Amino acid sequence: MHTALLLIDVQQSFRHRPYWQEAQAQPFLAATHQLLQGAMARRIPIVRVFHSDGPDTPDNPFALVSGHVRPLDGLAPFDAALTVHKHRHSALVGTGLPVWLHQQGIRRLIVAGIRTEQCCETTTRHASDEGWEVDFVGDACLTFDMTTPAGAPISAAALRERTETVLAGRFATLCSVDQALQRAV
């Protein structure tokens, strides 16, 4: 198998942020479950990536001591081929992940997780620049509404569209869950 699934930051920490919206999470979880089931059926190695940063205090949901740097409640259980903790936006920085991917002979990455325009996009760009083929599964990525620096609202859907626009054909192939699984070799 020359493909791996990177499941980025699908962790309980986000439920403790003010922007969390449960309604947005349900379609994401459904697509993620479909992707996980397909990966497991095809014996695609799944890499679980957790994000931790900020002050190491119990009130910071991204600190290990908070107890929230763990799988998101509602995520289907799976056996990870590798689990890494990152402290930057790209899962390829400071985690040992690139070495493991090379040791496993991985040439294609399927990217899914939380936040679409942040850690998922950054990891996708970085992986592409490092020579991996990347399949970006937008249905299995989640983000949240934001406000621009000028004060205008920007929806999660618009952020996803923007991310997919800048990644498509440059850094990644945009895929549905089924397409990403079919492309896995």
C-alpha positions as CSV (number, residue, x, y, z in Angstrom):
1,M,0.0,0.0,0.0
2,H,1.4,3.3,-1.0
3,T,-1.4,5.5,0.4
4,A,-2.0,6.7,3.9
5,L,-4.9,8.6,5.5
6,L,-4.0,11.6,7.6
7,L,-6.8,12.3,10.1
8,I,-5.8,15.8,11.3
9,D,-6.9,17.3,14.7
10,V,-10.2,15.4,15.0
11,Q,-10.1,16.0,18.7
12,Q,-12.3,17.0,21.6
13,S,-10.5,20.3,22.0
14,F,-12.7,21.9,19.4
15,R,-15.9,21.3,21.3
16,H,-14.5,23.7,24.0
17,R,-14.1,26.6,21.6
18,P,-16.8,29.3,21.3
19,Y,-17.1,28.8,17.5
20,W,-18.0,25.1,17.7
21,Q,-21.4,24.3,16.1
22,E,-22.7,20.7,16.6
23,A,-24.9,20.9,13.5
24,Q,-21.8,21.4,11.3
25,A,-20.1,18.5,12.9
26,Q,-22.7,15.9,12.0
27,P,-22.1,15.8,8.2
28,F,-18.4,15.9,8.8
29,L,-18.5,13.0,11.1
30,A,-20.6,11.0,8.7
31,A,-18.1,11.5,5.9
32,T,-15.2,10.9,8.2
33,H,-16.8,7.6,9.3
34,Q,-17.3,6.6,5.7
35,L,-13.6,7.4,4.9
36,L,-12.4,5.5,8.0
37,Q,-14.4,2.4,7.2
38,G,-13.2,2.4,3.6
39,A,-9.6,2.9,4.7
40,M,-9.8,0.1,7.2
41,A,-11.5,-2.2,4.6
42,R,-8.6,-1.5,2.1
43,R,-5.9,-1.7,4.8
44,I,-4.9,1.9,4.2
45,P,-2.8,3.0,7.2
46,I,-4.5,5.7,9.2
47,V,-2.3,8.3,10.9
48,R,-4.0,10.1,13.8
49,V,-2.7,13.7,14.3
50,F,-3.4,15.6,17.4
51,H,-2.7,19.3,17.9
52,S,-1.5,20.7,21.2
53,D,-0.2,24.2,21.9
54,G,-0.6,27.2,24.1
55,P,-0.2,27.3,27.9
56,D,0.0,24.0,29.6
57,T,-3.0,24.7,31.8
58,P,-6.2,22.7,32.4
59,D,-8.3,25.6,31.0
60,N,-6.6,25.5,27.6
61,P,-8.4,22.8,25.6
62,F,-5.4,22.3,23.4
63,A,-3.1,21.5,26.4
64,L,-2.5,17.8,27.2
65,V,-3.4,18.5,30.8
66,S,-6.9,19.6,29.8
67,G,-7.8,16.0,28.9
68,H,-9.4,17.3,25.6
69,V,-6.5,16.3,23.3
70,R,-8.2,13.0,22.6
71,P,-10.4,11.7,19.8
72,L,-13.6,13.8,19.2
73,D,-16.6,12.3,20.9
74,G,-18.7,10.6,18.2
75,L,-15.7,9.6,16.1
76,A,-15.7,5.9,15.2
77,P,-12.9,4.1,16.9
78,F,-10.0,2.8,14.8
79,D,-6.5,1.5,15.3
80,A,-4.0,4.1,14.2
81,A,-0.9,2.9,12.4
82,L,0.8,6.0,13.9
83,T,-0.3,8.7,16.3
84,V,1.6,12.0,16.4
85,H,1.2,15.3,18.3
86,K,1.9,18.4,16.4
87,H,2.6,21.9,17.7
88,R,2.5,23.7,14.3
89,H,-0.1,23.9,11.6
90,S,1.5,21.3,9.3
91,A,1.5,17.7,10.5
92,L,4.8,17.3,8.8
93,V,6.7,19.7,11.1
94,G,8.4,18.4,14.3
95,T,6.4,15.1,14.4
96,G,8.5,12.5,12.8
97,L,5.7,11.9,10.4
98,P,7.7,12.5,7.2
99,V,10.3,9.9,8.2
100,W,7.6,7.3,9.0
101,L,5.8,8.0,5.7
102,H,9.1,7.5,3.8
103,Q,9.9,4.3,5.7
104,Q,6.4,2.9,4.8
105,G,6.9,3.8,1.1
106,I,3.9,6.1,1.2
107,R,3.6,8.2,-2.0
108,R,0.0,9.4,-1.7
109,L,-1.8,11.1,1.2
110,I,-5.5,11.4,1.8
111,V,-6.1,14.5,4.0
112,A,-9.1,14.9,6.2
113,G,-9.8,16.6,9.6
114,I,-10.3,19.9,11.4
115,R,-9.8,22.9,10.3
116,T,-10.2,22.9,6.6
117,E,-8.3,26.2,5.9
118,Q,-5.8,25.9,8.7
119,C,-4.1,22.6,9.5
120,C,-5.6,20.5,6.7
121,E,-4.7,23.1,4.0
122,T,-1.3,23.8,5.5
123,T,-0.4,20.1,5.7
124,T,-1.7,19.6,2.1
125,R,0.5,22.4,0.8
126,H,3.5,21.2,2.7
127,A,3.0,17.6,1.6
128,S,2.7,18.6,-2.0
129,D,5.8,20.7,-1.8
130,E,7.7,17.7,-0.3
131,G,6.7,15.5,-3.2
132,W,3.6,13.5,-2.0
133,E,0.5,13.3,-4.1
134,V,-2.3,14.6,-2.0
135,D,-6.1,13.8,-2.2
136,F,-8.0,16.5,-0.3
137,V,-11.4,15.2,0.9
138,G,-13.4,18.4,1.6
139,D,-16.5,16.5,2.8
140,A,-14.3,15.0,5.6
141,C,-12.9,18.4,6.6
142,L,-14.5,20.7,9.0
143,T,-14.2,24.4,9.7
144,F,-16.3,27.2,11.3
145,D,-17.6,30.6,10.4
146,M,-15.1,33.4,10.8
147,T,-14.9,37.2,10.6
148,T,-12.5,38.8,8.2
149,P,-10.0,41.5,9.5
150,A,-12.3,44.1,8.0
151,G,-15.2,42.8,10.1
152,A,-17.2,41.0,7.4
153,P,-18.6,37.5,8.2
154,I,-17.3,34.6,6.1
155,S,-19.1,31.3,6.3
156,A,-17.6,27.9,6.8
157,A,-18.9,27.0,3.3
158,A,-17.1,30.0,1.8
159,L,-13.9,29.0,3.6
160,R,-14.1,25.5,2.2
161,E,-14.7,26.8,-1.3
162,R,-11.7,29.1,-1.0
163,T,-9.5,26.3,0.3
164,E,-10.5,23.9,-2.4
165,T,-10.0,26.6,-5.0
166,V,-6.4,27.3,-4.0
167,L,-5.5,23.6,-3.6
168,A,-7.1,22.2,-6.7
169,G,-4.7,21.3,-9.4
170,R,-1.8,23.0,-7.6
171,F,-1.3,21.2,-4.3
172,A,-4.0,18.4,-4.4
173,T,-6.6,16.5,-6.2
174,L,-10.1,17.3,-4.8
175,C,-11.9,14.1,-4.0
176,S,-15.1,12.8,-2.6
177,V,-14.7,10.1,0.0
178,D,-15.4,7.4,-2.6
179,Q,-13.0,9.0,-5.1
180,A,-10.1,9.1,-2.6
181,L,-10.7,5.5,-1.6
182,Q,-10.8,4.4,-5.3
183,R,-7.5,6.3,-6.0
184,A,-5.7,4.6,-3.0
185,V,-3.0,2.2,-4.2
